[in-house]
Amino acid sequence: MSLHPLDISIVLLYIVITIFIGFWISKKASQNLESYFLGNNQIKWYFLGLSNASGMFDISGTMWAVTLMFVYGLKSAWIPWLWPVWNQVFVMVFLAIWLRRSNVMTGAQWITHRFGEERGAKLSHIIVTVFAIISVFGFIAYFFVGIGKFAAIFFPWDLSVSLGILQLTSEQGYAFSIIAITTLYVIKGGMYSVVLTEVLQFIIMTISCFVIGYIAFTSVTGEQISAAVPDGWQDLFFGWELGLDWTGYLDTVNQKIESDGFQLMGYLVMMMIFKGIFASLAGPVPSYDMQRVLSTRTPSEAAKMSGLTILVLGFPRYLMIAGFAILSLVYLMPEFEAMGSDIDFELVLPLAIERFVPVGFKGLLLAGLLAAFMGTFAAFINAAPAYVVNDLYKKYINPHASDKTYVRYSYLSSFILVVIGIAAGFFAESINSLTLWITSALYGGYAAANVLKWIWWRFNGYGYFFGMLGGLIASTFVPSMFPETADIFLFPIILGVSFLGCILGTFLTKPDDEEVLKNFYRQTKPWGFWKPVIEKIQKEDPSFIPNKNFKRDAFNVLVGIVWQMTLVVMPIYLLIRDMTDLAICFMIFVLTSWLLKKYWYDTLED
């Protein structure tokens, strides 16, 4: 496949613009660590919200989502609960406020705010930094696989190369090139360039999404969709089993469903809810989402930023996902049948773009998708060095270096992290395998300790360290012990090991310093099991009012999850011409929006 010269010119022009932005703003970004990683807390919350949404709109994730829609239909709306996608609702409702009140630069630095400076706290500080770095390696590998596979389909050049014992395919050559360009402008521009380019990327992607939705809506009829898919494909709900049989349509899809391990859909969703509650209560993992929260000006603006991310991301993104999926189902079936058992479902998106998007607009769309990749990748590369430089080098090695020295080391650490992450990409089987490992195994080791840190006063630094250590060890070895089991079903084992480490580490050591606990609660004010600490604070300050908003927050979370789900399924119902369910979803969206306005937005405070 090849692109028209006009499309190539549009893509190259966009790449030049992003590099220019990074260098143009580098002087402002490199004043000190706060300006480099947090934009000096001066960036407007709505720009950060658009940036955060753009950062979640990556090529690898979109390819994965289009594949899911193609295979599972409406039921694919549930599968992103693996992350879980509604962890953003928890952040929006209360976690963003709690996190932003800390006034720290990174999630690892937050550990000092919570546990103090004693040995247990230092061990916790180191282990969360290690987790942040490992998760970045996983995501870079995930991006490496996705962008290489995507770019090699469209661009006309063969970038395969031999470097001694290292043999690069054309896919890997494209991945190297695009990652190198993205790393360059992020290293130079820091958070300022990330946000500025991501706002531009979001505008391009939103236009692209609506155009793809329009093409699909005007090119495919409801009758054509019904004829192309098996019974149950257009149903959102399900029983204990998935209930999809592709025999006679595209038999290879049945093998895909079996290899994914999603046949028992009812059990899968129950496990995703179980896992999702713990993963969401744990708060944002130490990556770009957390950096956006910490970059806002106030706690209430952090909450608004998270809410805007959900609102602007859901509908347009799924308009594109559903559009490409149904175009492929109706018009590309003969090509997929010709592939036989060698079909690569992750090529559904690029094949659909090549076939259905006209010249000129194809260049804009590819620039947008590259922008989405570059935005997500850039967000990780901006966030990760903060842990290396601020939480390791500055804290333990050279605490009195100049700001310029810290920024230069940030450049160096970005480069090293990218190189190691790319190396990990060579061992990745597919986007799907990486997604399942990151969401189910790796994050399983993160959940237990990071839930307890918010809600339980007795939980100490040693408990956090051994909980995280147990989780990291379990997430590394448990999946290999059960190779035939989907990673999501191993989550309880990994969580159990992590909880055991938390409990043993906590009760075999003394409680944290009383003053540290009082200062933490006084500043952050989470709800949970903090009664002994609250009583001590109130003895010193009888006017102090603790957080009593658990019931309101729980209600807002439930409403928010339903609200977010309507944003996902409404564009799908629109494109498959199910106007009755679309009308019902729209009414639910209006009702949940009103409830959130009344019980969440109107109650925000710093």
C-alpha positions in Angstrom: 0.0 0.0 0.0 1.2 3.5 -0.6 0.1 7.1 0.1 -0.6 9.9 -2.4 2.1 12.5 -2.3 -0.4 15.1 -0.9 -1.1 12.8 2.0 2.6 12.3 2.7 3.2 16.0 2.5 0.5 16.7 5.2 1.9 14.1 7.5 5.5 15.4 7.1 4.3 19.0 7.6 2.7 18.0 10.9 5.8 16.3 12.1 7.9 19.4 11.3 5.4 21.6 13.2 5.6 19.4 16.4 9.4 19.5 16.4 9.4 23.2 15.9 7.0 23.6 18.9 9.3 21.6 21.1 12.4 23.7 20.3 10.4 27.0 20.3 9.2 26.5 23.8 12.3 24.7 25.3 13.6 27.9 26.9 10.5 28.4 29.0 10.3 24.7 29.8 13.9 24.3 31.0 13.9 26.9 33.8 13.7 24.3 36.5 12.1 20.9 37.3 8.7 22.4 38.1 8.5 24.2 34.7 9.8 21.1 32.9 7.5 18.5 34.4 4.5 20.5 35.7 4.5 23.7 33.6 4.9 25.7 36.8 1.2 24.8 37.7 0.2 27.7 35.4 -1.5 25.7 32.5 -5.3 26.1 32.3 -7.3 23.1 33.5 -9.2 22.8 30.2 -6.0 22.7 28.2 -4.7 20.0 30.5 -8.1 18.1 30.1 -7.8 18.2 26.3 -4.2 17.2 26.6 -5.1 14.3 28.8 -7.8 13.2 26.4 -5.4 13.3 23.5 -2.8 11.4 25.5 -5.4 8.5 25.9 -6.2 8.5 22.1 -3.2 6.5 20.9 -2.8 4.4 17.8 -2.2 1.1 19.6 -5.3 1.5 21.8 -7.4 2.6 18.8 -6.2 -0.4 16.7 -7.1 -2.7 19.7 -10.5 -1.0 20.2 -11.4 -1.3 16.4 -10.4 -5.0 16.6 -12.6 -5.5 19.6 -15.6 -3.8 18.0 -15.1 -5.9 14.8 -15.1 -9.1 16.8 -17.4 -8.5 19.7 -19.7 -5.8 18.5 -21.7 -3.8 21.1 -20.3 -6.1 23.8 -16.8 -4.7 23.1 -18.0 -1.6 25.1 -17.5 -3.6 28.3 -13.9 -4.9 27.5 -12.1 -1.6 28.2 -13.3 -2.2 31.8 -10.1 -4.3 31.9 -8.1 -1.1 32.6 -10.7 -0.2 34.0 -11.7 2.7 31.8 -13.9 4.1 34.6 -10.9 4.7 36.8 -11.2 8.2 35.4 -14.5 8.6 37.1 -12.9 7.9 40.5 -10.2 10.4 39.7 -12.8 13.0 38.6 -15.1 12.5 41.7 -12.5 12.6 44.6 -9.0 11.3 43.9 -7.8 14.2 41.8 -8.7 16.6 44.6 -6.9 14.4 47.2 -3.8 14.0 45.0 -3.5 17.7 44.0 -3.8 18.8 47.7 -0.4 17.2 48.3 1.5 19.8 46.2 4.1 17.3 45.1 5.7 16.8 41.7 5.5 13.0 41.3 3.6 10.0 42.7 6.8 8.8 44.3 7.3 12.2 46.0 3.8 11.8 47.3 5.0 8.8 49.3 7.1 11.1 51.5 4.0 13.2 52.1 2.1 10.1 53.2 4.7 8.1 55.1 7.4 10.6 56.1 11.2 10.2 55.9 11.9 7.1 57.9 13.4 3.9 56.5 10.0 2.4 55.6 9.0 5.5 53.7 12.3 5.5 51.8 11.9 1.9 50.8 8.3 2.8 49.7 9.6 5.8 47.8 12.1 3.6 45.9 9.6 0.8 45.1 7.0 3.1 43.6 9.7 4.7 41.5 10.7 1.2 40.3 7.1 0.5 39.5 6.7 3.7 37.5 9.8 3.0 35.5 8.7 -0.7 34.8 5.3 0.4 33.7 6.8 3.0 31.3 9.0 0.2 29.8 5.8 -1.8 29.2 4.0 1.1 27.6 6.9 2.0 25.4 7.0 -1.6 24.1 3.2 -1.4 23.6 3.6 1.8 21.6 6.5 0.3 19.6 4.5 -2.6 18.4 1.4 -0.5 17.5 3.1 2.4 15.6 5.4 0.1 13.6 2.6 -2.1 12.5 0.4 0.9 11.6 3.0 3.0 9.8 4.5 0.2 7.6 1.1 -0.3 5.9 0.9 3.3 4.6 4.3 4.7 4.0 6.0 3.7 0.8 9.6 3.3 2.1 11.3 0.1 3.2 13.0 0.9 6.5 14.2 -2.6 7.2 17.9 -2.5 8.1 20.7 -4.8 9.3 22.9 -3.6 12.2 25.2 -6.5 12.7 23.4 -9.1 14.8 20.4 -6.8 15.0 17.9 -7.2 12.1 15.2 -4.6 12.0 12.0 -5.2 10.0 10.4 -2.3 8.2 7.8 -2.1 11.0 10.5 -1.8 13.6 12.3 0.8 11.4 9.2 3.0 11.3 8.7 2.6 15.0 12.3 3.7 15.7 12.0 6.7 13.5 8.7 8.0 14.8 9.6 7.4 18.4 12.9 9.2 17.9 11.1 12.3 16.5 8.6 12.3 19.4 11.4 11.9 22.0 13.2 14.8 20.5 10.5 17.4 20.9 9.4 16.1 24.3 13.0 16.2 25.7 13.3 19.8 24.5 9.9 21.2 25.4 8.9 19.3 28.6 5.3 19.6 29.8 4.7 22.9 27.9 5.4 21.3 24.5 3.4 18.1 25.5 0.3 20.1 26.3 0.6 22.5 23.4 1.0 19.8 20.8 -1.6 17.6 22.4 -4.3 20.3 22.2 -3.5 20.6 18.5 -3.6 16.8 18.2 -6.9 16.7 19.9 -8.4 19.1 17.5 -7.1 17.2 14.5 -8.4 13.9 15.9 -11.8 15.2 16.8 -12.3 16.5 13.2 -11.1 13.1 11.9 -13.5 11.2 14.1 -16.5 13.0 12.9 -15.5 12.7 9.3 -15.0 8.9 9.7 -18.4 8.7 11.4 -20.0 10.6 8.6 -18.4 8.3 5.9 -19.6 5.2 7.8 -23.1 6.6 8.3 -23.6 7.5 4.7 -21.8 4.4 3.2 -23.4 1.5 5.2 -27.0 0.7 5.9 -28.4 -1.1 8.9 -29.4 -4.1 6.7 -25.8 -4.4 5.4 -24.5 -4.5 9.0 -27.1 -7.1 10.1 -26.2 -9.3 7.1 -22.5 -9.2 7.9 -22.6 -10.1 11.6 -23.8 -13.0 13.7 -26.8 -12.9 16.1 -25.9 -11.1 19.3 -23.3 -8.8 17.7 -25.6 -5.8 18.0 -26.7 -6.6 21.6 -25.0 -4.7 24.5 -25.9 -7.2 27.1 -25.1 -10.9 27.5 -25.5 -14.0 29.8 -22.8 -15.9 31.5 -21.4 -16.9 28.1 -20.6 -14.5 25.2 -23.1 -16.0 22.8 -21.3 -15.1 19.6 -20.8 -17.7 16.9 -19.0 -16.4 13.7 -19.4 -19.8 11.9 -20.5 -19.0 8.3 -19.5 -15.4 8.6 -15.8 -15.4 9.3 -14.9 -18.7 11.0 -11.4 -17.5 12.1 -13.0 -15.0 14.5 -14.1 -17.9 16.7 -10.4 -18.8 17.2 -9.7 -15.2 18.1 -12.4 -15.2 20.8 -11.1 -18.5 22.2 -7.5 -17.2 22.3 -8.6 -13.9 24.0 -10.3 -16.0 26.8 -13.5 -13.9 26.7 -16.0 -16.7 26.1 -17.3 -16.6 29.7 -18.3 -12.9 29.4 -20.4 -12.8 32.5 -17.6 -14.1 34.7 -15.2 -11.8 32.9 -17.2 -8.7 33.6 -17.6 -9.7 37.3 -13.9 -10.0 37.5 -13.3 -6.7 35.8 -15.7 -5.0 38.3 -13.9 -6.7 41.2 -10.5 -5.7 39.8 -11.7 -2.3 38.7 -12.9 -1.2 42.2 -9.5 -1.9 43.7 -7.5 -0.5 40.7 -9.6 2.7 40.7 -9.5 3.3 44.4 -5.7 3.0 44.2 -5.7 6.2 42.2 -3.8 7.1 39.0 -0.6 5.1 38.4 2.6 7.1 38.4 2.4 8.2 34.7 1.1 10.9 32.5 -2.5 11.0 34.0 -1.0 11.7 37.4 1.3 14.4 36.0 -1.8 16.2 34.5 -3.5 16.1 37.9 -0.4 17.5 39.6 0.1 20.1 36.9 -3.3 21.8 37.6 -3.5 25.1 39.6 -5.9 23.9 42.3 -7.6 20.7 43.5 -11.0 21.7 42.2 -9.4 22.4 38.8 -7.8 18.9 38.9 -11.3 17.4 39.3 -12.7 19.5 36.4 -9.7 18.5 34.2 -10.5 14.8 34.8 -14.2 15.3 34.1 -13.4 17.1 30.8 -11.1 14.2 29.8 -14.0 11.8 30.0 -16.5 14.0 28.3 -14.4 15.0 25.2 -12.8 11.6 24.8 -15.7 9.2 24.7 -18.1 10.1 21.9 -15.7 11.2 19.1 -13.3 8.3 19.7 -16.0 5.7 19.6 -17.5 7.3 16.5 -14.2 6.6 14.7 -13.8 3.1 16.2 -17.4 2.1 15.3 -17.1 3.7 11.9 -14.0 1.8 10.9 -15.3 -1.5 12.4 -18.6 -1.5 10.4 -16.9 -0.3 7.2 -14.6 -3.3 7.5 -17.3 -5.8 8.3 -19.4 -4.8 5.3 -16.7 -4.2 2.7 -13.5 -6.1 3.7 -14.8 -9.5 4.5 -13.5 -11.1 1.3 -10.0 -9.9 2.1 -10.1 -11.3 5.6 -11.4 -14.6 4.3 -8.5 -14.8 1.9 -6.1 -14.5 4.7 -7.4 -17.7 6.2 -5.9 -18.7 9.6 -3.1 -16.1 9.1 -5.4 -13.2 9.6 -4.0 -10.4 11.8 -7.0 -8.6 13.4 -4.9 -5.7 14.5 -4.7 -4.7 10.8 -8.5 -3.9 10.7 -7.9 -0.2 11.3 -5.1 0.5 8.9 -6.8 -1.6 6.1 -10.0 0.4 6.6 -8.2 3.7 6.4 -6.4 2.6 3.2 -9.6 1.6 1.6 -12.2 4.1 2.7 -10.6 7.4 3.4 -10.2 9.8 0.4 -6.9 11.4 -0.7 -6.1 14.6 1.2 -8.2 13.7 4.1 -6.2 10.5 4.5 -3.1 12.6 5.2 -5.0 14.6 7.8 -6.3 11.5 9.5 -2.9 9.8 9.5 -1.3 13.0 10.9 -4.0 12.9 13.5 -3.4 9.3 14.4 0.4 9.9 14.4 -0.4 12.9 16.6 -2.4 10.7 19.0 0.5 8.3 19.2 3.0 11.0 19.6 0.8 12.7 22.3 0.4 9.5 24.4 4.0 8.6 24.0 5.1 12.1 24.8 3.1 12.1 27.9 4.8 9.0 29.2 8.3 10.3 28.3 7.6 13.6 30.1 6.3 11.8 33.2 8.9 9.0 33.6 12.1 11.1 33.9 10.5 13.0 36.8 10.8 9.8 38.8 14.4 9.1 37.8 15.7 12.7 38.3 13.4 14.1 41.1 12.9 10.9 43.1 16.2 9.1 42.7 19.0 11.5 41.6 17.9 14.6 43.4 16.7 12.9 46.6 19.5 10.3 47.1 22.5 11.3 44.9 22.8 15.0 44.4 20.3 17.1 46.3 22.1 20.4 45.8 22.7 20.4 42.0 21.6 23.4 39.9 18.3 23.5 38.0 20.1 23.2 34.7 21.8 20.0 35.9 18.5 18.4 36.8 17.0 19.4 33.5 20.0 17.9 31.6 19.7 14.7 33.5 16.0 14.7 32.6 17.1 14.7 29.0 19.4 11.9 29.5 17.0 9.7 31.5 14.3 10.2 28.8 16.7 8.9 26.2 17.7 5.9 28.3 14.1 5.0 29.2 13.1 5.1 25.5 16.0 2.8 24.5 15.2 0.2 27.1 11.5 0.3 26.3 12.1 -0.2 22.6 14.3 -3.2 23.5 11.3 -4.6 25.4 9.2 -4.1 22.3 11.2 -6.7 20.4 9.9 -9.4 22.7 6.2 -8.3 22.6 3.9 -10.8 20.8 1.1 -8.4 20.0 -0.7 -5.3 21.2 -3.4 -7.5 22.8 -0.9 -9.5 24.8 0.8 -6.3 26.1 -2.5 -4.7 26.9 -3.7 -7.7 29.0 -0.4 -8.0 30.8 -0.3 -4.2 31.7 -4.0 -4.0 32.7 -4.4 -7.3 34.6 -1.0 -8.5 35.9 1.2 -5.4 36.4 -1.6 -3.2 37.8 -2.7 -6.1 40.0 0.5 -5.7 41.9 -0.2 -2.0 42.3 -3.7 -2.0 43.6 -3.6 -3.3 47.2 -0.9 -1.0 48.6 -2.3 2.0 46.8 -5.8 1.5 48.1 -4.7 1.1 51.7 -2.5 4.2 51.6 -5.6 6.4 51.2 -8.0 4.8 53.6 -6.2 3.3 56.6 -4.2 5.2 59.1 -2.2 2.2 60.5 -0.9 1.3 57.0 2.8 2.3 57.1 5.8 2.6 54.8 7.0 -1.0 55.4 3.5 -2.3 54.5 3.5 -0.2 51.3 7.0 -1.5 50.4 6.3 -5.2 51.0 2.8 -4.9 49.4 4.3 -3.4 46.2 7.2 -5.8 46.2 4.9 -8.8 46.5 2.7 -7.4 43.8 5.6 -6.8 41.4 7.0 -10.3 42.0 3.5 -11.9 41.6 2.7 -10.0 38.4 6.0 -11.1 37.0 5.8 -14.9 37.7 2.1 -15.8 38.2 1.2 -15.4 34.5 4.0 -17.7 33.5 2.7 -20.3 35.9 -0.7 -20.3 34.3 0.0 -19.7 30.6 -3.5 -20.9 29.5 -5.4 -18.6 31.8 -6.3 -15.0 30.8 -4.4 -12.5 32.9 -7.6 -10.9 34.3 -8.5 -14.2 36.0 -5.1 -14.2 37.8 -5.8 -10.8 39.3 -7.1 -12.2 42.6 -4.0 -14.2 43.1 -1.7 -11.3 42.4 -3.9 -9.0 44.6 -3.9 -11.6 47.4 -0.1 -11.8 47.4 0.2 -8.0 47.5 -2.3 -7.7 50.3 -0.4 -10.3 52.3 2.7 -8.3 51.9 0.8 -5.2 53.0 -0.6 -6.7 56.2 2.7 -8.5 57.3 4.8 -5.4 56.6 2.4 -3.2 58.5 1.8 -5.3 61.7 5.4 -6.5 62.0 6.6 -2.9 62.2 5.7 0.1 64.3 3.1 2.8 63.1 4.4 5.8 61.2 5.2 9.0 63.0 2.1 10.6 64.5 3.0 14.1 63.2 3.4 12.8 59.7 -0.1 11.1 59.8 -1.7 14.3 61.2 -0.1 16.5 58.6 -1.1 14.1 55.8 -4.8 13.9 56.9 -5.0 17.6 57.7 -3.8 18.5 54.2 -5.3 15.7 52.1 -8.6 14.9 54.0 -9.5 11.5 52.5 -12.3 9.4 53.9 -11.7 6.0 55.3 -10.4 4.5 58.6 -8.7 7.6 60.1 -10.5 7.9 63.4 -7.5 7.8 65.8 -5.7 10.5 63.7 -8.8 12.6 63.4 -9.3 12.6 67.2 -5.7 13.8 67.8 -6.2 16.6 65.2 -9.4 17.7 66.8 -7.8 17.8 70.3 -5.4 20.4 68.8 -8.1 22.1 66.7 -11.7 21.5 67.8 -13.0 23.3 64.6 -11.4 20.8 62.3 -14.0 19.0 60.2 -13.0 15.6 58.7 -14.2 14.2 55.3 -17.7 12.8 55.6 -18.4 12.6 51.9 -18.1 8.8 51.3 -21.7 8.3 50.5 -21.9 11.2 48.2 -18.7 10.2 46.4 -19.9 6.6 46.0 -23.2 7.8 44.5 -21.3 10.1 42.1 -19.0 7.3 41.0 -21.9 5.0 40.2 -23.6 7.8 38.2 -20.3 8.7 36.5 -19.7 5.2 35.3 -23.2 5.1 33.7 -22.6 8.6 32.3 -19.3 7.5 30.8 -20.8 4.3 29.3 -23.5 6.3 27.5 -20.7 8.3 25.8 -19.2 5.0 24.5 -22.4 3.3 23.2 -24.3 6.3 21.8 -22.0 6.6 18.7 -22.2 2.9 18.1 -26.0 2.9 18.3 -26.0 5.8 15.9 -23.9 4.1 13.3 -25.7 0.7 13.4 -29.0 2.6 13.1 -30.5 1.5 16.4 -32.4 4.7 17.0 -34.5 3.4 19.9 -31.6 2.4 22.1 -29.8 5.6 21.0 -32.7 7.7 22.3 -32.8 5.8 25.6 -29.0 6.3 26.0 -29.3 10.0 25.3 -32.0 10.4 28.0 -29.8 8.5 30.5 -26.9 10.8 29.5 -29.0 13.9 30.1 -30.2 12.6 33.5 -26.7 11.5 34.7 -25.2 14.8 33.5 -27.8 16.7 35.6 -27.0 14.5 38.7 -23.3 15.1 38.3 -23.8 18.8 38.0 -25.9 18.9 41.2 -24.0 16.4 43.4 -20.4 16.7 42.0 -19.6 19.9 40.1 -21.6 22.2 42.4 -19.9 20.7 45.5 -16.3 21.0 44.4 -13.9 22.7 46.8 -10.2 23.0 47.2 
